[in-house]
Amino acid sequence: MNSLSRTLRLRPARLLQMQTRANSSQVPEKEVSPHIGFYKTFSRPIAKVLLMATFTYQVAYWGWVYLEKGEIRAQKTAAIEGLEKELKGLTDAKRSKRRAGLESGFALRAEVWDQGHYDITPRIAGEGFG
């Protein structure tokens, strides 16, 4: 029994020696800078927030561009319709003017026909037709 008690008494001492030896062979840990610790801890959440903010901004921007495109299209369509109405009014006015001029143009055409020129297009004064 004597050897058993001696082993029990020595064992804690040996454990303590082994622990000190193990600790002495290891490199002591350096203290981490607060800045480095902050970024080690919060870099993933910060990146996640920035990515979600960028995604949200892109979705909002896409929606705004879509609505703006529709508004511009409506404005251009209205402008085109206005110009088409104006063009129709001008062409109708020109046609009515031409019809009024044709009545006087038939006499001019008869004179040209009598002179031996066989041009059958009506000549209207003031419109630049040769």
MODANOR-V668604 format. One record per helix or strand of 2 or more residues. SS is the DSSP state (@ for helix, = for strand). FROM is the first residue (numbers start at 1). TO is the last residue. If there is no record, write none. Layout:
{{SS	FROM	TO} {SS	FROM	TO}}
This chain:
{{@	2	25} {@	34	114}}
